[in-house]
Amino acid sequence: MKAIHITKSGGPEVLQLQETPKPTPEKNQVLIKVKAAGVNRSDVITRKNTATYGKDSPQTLIPGLEVSGVIEEIGAEVKNKKVGDKVCALIADGGYAEYVAVESSHCLPIPKGISLEDAAAIPETVFTVWFNVFMLGKLQPVEKLLIHGGTSGIGTMGLQMAKAWDCETYTTAGSEEKTNFLKKMGVDKVINYTTEAFEEVWKGEKIDVILDMVGGDYTQKNLEILNKKGRLVYINGMKSMEVNLNLRTIMAKNLTLTGSFLKPQTVEVKTQIAQEAEKNIWPMFDSKEIHPIIYKKFPLAEAADAHRLMESSEHIGKILLIM
Ligand SMILES: NC(=O)c1ccc[n+]([C@@H]2O[C@H](COP(=O)([O-])OP(=O)(O)OC[C@H]3O[C@@H](n4cnc5c(N)ncnc54)[C@H](OP(=O)(O)O)[C@@H]3O)[C@@H](O)[C@H]2O)c1
C-alpha cells in the first residue's frame, strides 16, 4: 500500500509517499480501507521532532491520528463490527495511508448526514474534547466554557459541542476574519486577542471551565477569570509549557488545574471515551446541532502542503488528506 512516511525529523519535505506493507489486524482489531485522514497539530510536532513520538520511535513512521473508511477485514475476536461497515476511528498513528489496523472499540459509525470523507474530521476533536472538557473538566449544562484558539480543529468542534450541551461559549482567535467566522458559528462571546486582552474584557464573567492550548502567560490570566470551583484544562502549551502561577488564586477559589495527552491513553480509556461520545455526542450530529468544519482537502501525496497550511495557522477548522 501507499503511505506518507516521516523519513526523519524536519520540515514538511520530510513527508514522503512510499510503498509499505499493508497492516494485518490483531484479534481485537479491524482493517480499514481509508477514505480520508485528518491532519492534526500533533502530526506537525511529531514531524519536527520524531523523538516526541516516544521511546520506541521507529526510524520512519506513518503519522495520522484519525481516519474514516470501510472495514475490509476483522480480527478473530471482533464481535461488534463487520466487513463493509463504514466507520471513523481514532488511531495512535498510521492514518496517512491507504489501510490502517485499529481497535474495533475505537471505531464509531458515520453520523447521519455526514459524508464518509468528512467523517475523518471527527474522531480526534470529539475524543479530545469529550475527555478533557467533559470527563476531566466536568462541564455541566448552563455553565460557561472558554476555549482558546477557537478556529483550531479542536475549537470549532468543542465550541459547537458545548453550545449543544446548553452552555455559554467563549473563545479567542488571532484575526478579524477568524472572530467573524466564530460569531457566525454561534459562539456567544469572541475576542480577537491581537486587539483586546481577554483577562480584562472577561474579568467579571466567572467562567466555569477553560480549555487551553496556549499556556505561558495565559495560565495565571485563565486562573483569574475562573469562577469558584472552576476547572482549567490543558491540552498543549504552544506559547510555553513553562508557566508562572500564583497558588493563592487556586486556593482562594478551590480551582482544579488538570490536562492530558490523548495519544498515550490506554485502549480501555479510549474505548470508554468512544462509548461515551457515541452516547452523548453522536445524537448532536444526527440532530444537526454540530458538524465538522473542513477548511481544505489535499490528495494524500500532498501531505507536505497540508502541513505547510497547518503551520501557517491560516486555516479555520480541519484539514483532510483524501486517498
Ligand atoms: N493533549 C492532547 O491530547 C491534544 C489532542 C488534540 C489536540 N491537542 C492540541 O490542541 C491544539 C489544537 O489542535 P488542532 O489540531 O485543532 O490545531 P490547529 O487546527 O492547528 O489550531 C491551532 C490554532 O491555535 C492558535 N494558536 C494560538 N497560539 C498559538 C501559537 N503560539 N502557535 C500556533 N498556533 C497558535 C492558532 O490560531 P490563531 O490564529 O487564532 O492564533 C491556530 O490556528 C494544538 O495545540 C494541539 O497540539 C492536544
The ligand as a MOL file (V3000), in Angstrom:
LIG
                    3D

  0  0  0     0  0            999 V3000
M  V30 BEGIN CTAB
M  V30 COUNTS 48 52 0 0 0
M  V30 BEGIN ATOM
M  V30 1 N -3.3330 16.8960 24.5490 0
M  V30 2 C -3.9820 16.2820 23.5740 0
M  V30 3 O -4.3000 15.1070 23.6590 0
M  V30 4 C -4.3370 17.0230 22.3230 0
M  V30 5 C -5.1850 16.4490 21.3750 0
M  V30 6 C -5.5240 17.1980 20.2480 0
M  V30 7 C -5.0140 18.4740 20.0830 0
M  V30 8 N -4.1710 18.9810 21.0150 0 CHG=1
M  V30 9 C -3.6290 20.3530 20.8720 0
M  V30 10 O -4.7130 21.2210 20.7100 0
M  V30 11 C -4.3360 22.2840 19.8570 0
M  V30 12 C -5.2950 22.3770 18.7060 0
M  V30 13 O -5.0840 21.2740 17.8630 0
M  V30 14 P -5.5670 21.3350 16.3480 0
M  V30 15 O -5.0350 20.1370 15.6600 0
M  V30 16 O -7.0230 21.5780 16.3660 0 CHG=-1
M  V30 17 O -4.7320 22.6270 15.8810 0
M  V30 18 P -4.9030 23.6980 14.7520 0
M  V30 19 O -6.1410 23.4470 13.9590 0
M  V30 20 O -3.6300 23.7700 14.0500 0
M  V30 21 O -5.1180 25.0700 15.5580 0
M  V30 22 C -4.1960 25.7120 16.3630 0
M  V30 23 C -4.5990 27.1720 16.4520 0
M  V30 24 O -4.1130 27.6990 17.6740 0
M  V30 25 C -3.9250 29.0810 17.5400 0
M  V30 26 N -2.7100 29.4790 18.2690 0
M  V30 27 C -2.6930 30.2020 19.4110 0
M  V30 28 N -1.4630 30.3730 19.8540 0
M  V30 29 C -0.6520 29.7270 19.0040 0
M  V30 30 C 0.7570 29.5390 18.9500 0
M  V30 31 N 1.5810 30.0480 19.8750 0
M  V30 32 N 1.2560 28.7990 17.9190 0
M  V30 33 C 0.4370 28.2640 16.9760 0
M  V30 34 N -0.9060 28.4220 16.9910 0
M  V30 35 C -1.4380 29.1530 17.9930 0
M  V30 36 C -3.8620 29.3990 16.0470 0
M  V30 37 O -4.9620 30.2280 15.7520 0
M  V30 38 P -4.8630 31.8530 15.9520 0
M  V30 39 O -4.5330 32.4050 14.6110 0
M  V30 40 O -6.2090 32.2290 16.4240 0
M  V30 41 O -3.7820 32.1100 16.9530 0
M  V30 42 C -4.0040 28.0400 15.3810 0
M  V30 43 O -4.8190 28.0770 14.2490 0
M  V30 44 C -2.9090 22.0200 19.4090 0
M  V30 45 O -2.0310 22.7320 20.2250 0
M  V30 46 C -2.7650 20.5240 19.6450 0
M  V30 47 O -1.4310 20.1430 19.8700 0
M  V30 48 C -3.8250 18.2930 22.1240 0
M  V30 END ATOM
M  V30 BEGIN BOND
M  V30 1 1 1 2
M  V30 2 2 2 3
M  V30 3 1 2 4
M  V30 4 1 4 5
M  V30 5 2 4 48
M  V30 6 2 5 6
M  V30 7 1 6 7
M  V30 8 2 7 8
M  V30 9 1 8 9
M  V30 10 1 8 48
M  V30 11 1 9 10
M  V30 12 1 9 46
M  V30 13 1 10 11
M  V30 14 1 11 12
M  V30 15 1 11 44
M  V30 16 1 12 13
M  V30 17 1 13 14
M  V30 18 2 14 15
M  V30 19 1 14 16
M  V30 20 1 14 17
M  V30 21 1 17 18
M  V30 22 2 18 19
M  V30 23 1 18 20
M  V30 24 1 18 21
M  V30 25 1 21 22
M  V30 26 1 22 23
M  V30 27 1 23 24
M  V30 28 1 23 42
M  V30 29 1 24 25
M  V30 30 1 25 26
M  V30 31 1 25 36
M  V30 32 1 26 27
M  V30 33 1 26 35
M  V30 34 2 27 28
M  V30 35 1 28 29
M  V30 36 1 29 30
M  V30 37 2 29 35
M  V30 38 1 30 31
M  V30 39 2 30 32
M  V30 40 1 32 33
M  V30 41 2 33 34
M  V30 42 1 34 35
M  V30 43 1 36 37
M  V30 44 1 36 42
M  V30 45 1 37 38
M  V30 46 2 38 39
M  V30 47 1 38 40
M  V30 48 1 38 41
M  V30 49 1 42 43
M  V30 50 1 44 45
M  V30 51 1 44 46
M  V30 52 1 46 47
M  V30 END BOND
M  V30 END CTAB
M  END
